[in-house]
Amino acid sequence: MTSPLGHPRTVLILGGGSDIAFAIARALIARGTGAFVLAGRHPDVIEARAAALRAAGATAVEVAAFDAEQIDAHEAIVAQAFQRARAISGDVDLALIAFGLIDEASVLDETPAAAGHVAMVNFAGAVSSGLAVAQQLSAQGHGTLVVLSSLAGQRSRPSILPYGAAKAGLDAFTSGLEEALRGSGVRVVSVRPGWVRTRMTANRRSAPFATSPERVASDVLRGLDRGDRVVWTPRLLRLVAPILRLMPRGVFRLLARSR
Ligand SMILES: NC(=O)c1ccc[n+]([C@@H]2O[C@H](COP(=O)([O-])OP(=O)(O)OC[C@H]3O[C@@H](n4cnc5c(N)ncnc54)[C@H](OP(=O)(O)O)[C@@H]3O)[C@@H](O)[C@H]2O)c1
């Protein structure tokens, strides 16, 4: 159950090694969240994050194995994660889909297999695990699903084409899922950051409106408090996104080439 303040007590994170997820988890702990189930690909990374959350004040942190590409396993893994959450704390109040994979090369220099992996993780993996979470939350009759999407989904560019296309597909999925969940007591929130300083961007040139995981976390919590369906972070991006979408192709091409 959520506290009287509407604050989540029990949180599930798929992609528990994500830097942005870690900042969100710490911000939640600072506001009283006690219990987490962290699910991710590399047990050592997830265990280290779990230890850091305990040190930051979390009362109970469970870890679980999760690979976004193993879509046949998602239903069972998510069901087990909800059971483990109930065993340590209670129903999952907030589930965060935080995993993601970005292209290593511009599209024509990328192998088709690498492009397929990017699409698989960011789209198919998020659809199957997101639906599994939505079904669990719907069965509970309450809870919030937060999905980390990206500004890149607004208009894709060659340097990260499979990533941008997958995030655009993910946005279509989450807005449709929100509609499907109307009346179920479950909220869906799409978070659309611009460029964030994390492991994912460590070897990339910074972009305008670059921000930190902590800033993303504070914008996400503010969006949750306000009941927003879409959280742009930094918030100025809510004005930039429509300009990007409507910008003439030639201008967008110049902008994309400079990146
Ligand atoms: N950083 C940005 O500029 C930015 C901007 C907009 C949106 N986002 C989105 O924010 C989310 C979090 O990204 P981040 O910036 O926090 O990057 P990050 O620290 O690199 O986190 C990405 C996470 O995804 C996990 N992952 C990748 N492939 C996976 C798979 N097959 N199965 C399970 N987990 C997998 C990684 O796990 P491993 O430890 O196993 O690699 C890592 O923990 C992503 O959805 C990303 O697209 C990021």
The ligand as a Tripos MOL2 file, in Angstrom:
@<TRIPOS>MOLECULE
LIG
   48    52     1     0     0
SMALL
NO_CHARGES

@<TRIPOS>ATOM
      1 N1         21.8120    8.3700  -19.8800 N.am      1 LIG1
      2 C1         21.0420    9.0440  -20.7160 C.2       1 LIG1
      3 O1         21.4760   10.0480  -21.3220 O.2       1 LIG1
      4 C2         19.6220    8.6390  -20.9190 C.ar      1 LIG1
      5 C3         18.7860    9.5490  -21.6020 C.ar      1 LIG1
      6 C4         17.4650    9.2020  -21.8290 C.ar      1 LIG1
      7 C5         16.9940    7.9840  -21.3860 C.ar      1 LIG1
      8 N2         17.8120    7.1170  -20.7320 N.ar      1 LIG1
      9 C6         17.2540    5.8320  -20.3340 C.3       1 LIG1
     10 O2         17.3540    5.6750  -18.9400 O.3       1 LIG1
     11 C7         17.4550    4.2810  -18.6320 C.3       1 LIG1
     12 C8         18.6050    4.0510  -17.6940 C.3       1 LIG1
     13 O3         19.8130    4.3890  -18.3430 O.3       1 LIG1
     14 P1         21.0870    4.9490  -17.5540 P.3       1 LIG1
     15 O4         21.4130    6.2530  -18.1370 O.co2     1 LIG1
     16 O5         20.8710    4.8270  -16.0930 O.co2     1 LIG1
     17 O6         22.2200    3.9700  -18.0720 O.3       1 LIG1
     18 P2         23.0070    2.7910  -17.3530 P.3       1 LIG1
     19 O7         23.5190    3.1960  -16.0420 O.co2     1 LIG1
     20 O8         23.9570    2.2880  -18.3790 O.co2     1 LIG1
     21 O9         21.8420    1.7100  -17.0960 O.3       1 LIG1
     22 C9         21.3540    0.9060  -18.1080 C.3       1 LIG1
     23 C10        21.0500   -0.4210  -17.4700 C.3       1 LIG1
     24 O10        20.4330   -1.2800  -18.4310 O.3       1 LIG1
     25 C11        20.9000   -2.5610  -18.1760 C.3       1 LIG1
     26 N3         20.7570   -3.4700  -19.2950 N.ar      1 LIG1
     27 C12        21.2550   -3.3510  -20.5440 C.ar      1 LIG1
     28 N4         20.9240   -4.4430  -21.2550 N.ar      1 LIG1
     29 C13        20.2030   -5.2380  -20.4330 C.ar      1 LIG1
     30 C14        19.5970   -6.5020  -20.5750 C.ar      1 LIG1
     31 N5         19.6510   -7.2100  -21.7280 N.pl3     1 LIG1
     32 N6         18.9360   -7.0330  -19.5240 N.ar      1 LIG1
     33 C15        18.8730   -6.3740  -18.3520 C.ar      1 LIG1
     34 N7         19.4360   -5.1760  -18.1420 N.ar      1 LIG1
     35 C16        20.1040   -4.6290  -19.1760 C.ar      1 LIG1
     36 C17        22.3750   -2.3750  -17.8240 C.3       1 LIG1
     37 O11        22.7910   -3.4950  -17.1140 O.3       1 LIG1
     38 P3         24.2910   -4.0720  -17.1860 P.3       1 LIG1
     39 O12        24.8910   -3.6490  -15.8950 O.co2     1 LIG1
     40 O13        24.0410   -5.5330  -17.2610 O.co2     1 LIG1
     41 O14        24.9390   -3.5120  -18.3980 O.co2     1 LIG1
     42 C18        22.3100   -1.1400  -16.9600 C.3       1 LIG1
     43 O15        22.0990   -1.4710  -15.6180 O.3       1 LIG1
     44 C19        17.5570    3.5450  -19.9710 C.3       1 LIG1
     45 O16        16.2910    3.0840  -20.3750 O.3       1 LIG1
     46 C20        17.9970    4.6440  -20.9090 C.3       1 LIG1
     47 O17        17.6130    4.3610  -22.2340 O.3       1 LIG1
     48 C21        19.1140    7.4160  -20.4890 C.ar      1 LIG1
@<TRIPOS>BOND
     1     1     2 1
     2     2     3 2
     3     2     4 1
     4     4     5 ar
     5     4    48 ar
     6     5     6 ar
     7     6     7 ar
     8     7     8 ar
     9     8     9 1
    10     8    48 ar
    11     9    10 1
    12     9    46 1
    13    10    11 1
    14    11    12 1
    15    11    44 1
    16    12    13 1
    17    13    14 1
    18    14    15 2
    19    14    16 1
    20    14    17 1
    21    17    18 1
    22    18    19 2
    23    18    20 1
    24    18    21 1
    25    21    22 1
    26    22    23 1
    27    23    24 1
    28    23    42 1
    29    24    25 1
    30    25    26 1
    31    25    36 1
    32    26    27 ar
    33    26    35 ar
    34    27    28 ar
    35    28    29 ar
    36    29    30 ar
    37    29    35 ar
    38    30    31 1
    39    30    32 ar
    40    32    33 ar
    41    33    34 ar
    42    34    35 ar
    43    36    37 1
    44    36    42 1
    45    37    38 1
    46    38    39 2
    47    38    40 1
    48    38    41 1
    49    42    43 1
    50    44    45 1
    51    44    46 1
    52    46    47 1
@<TRIPOS>SUBSTRUCTURE
     1 LIG1         1 GROUP 0 **** ****
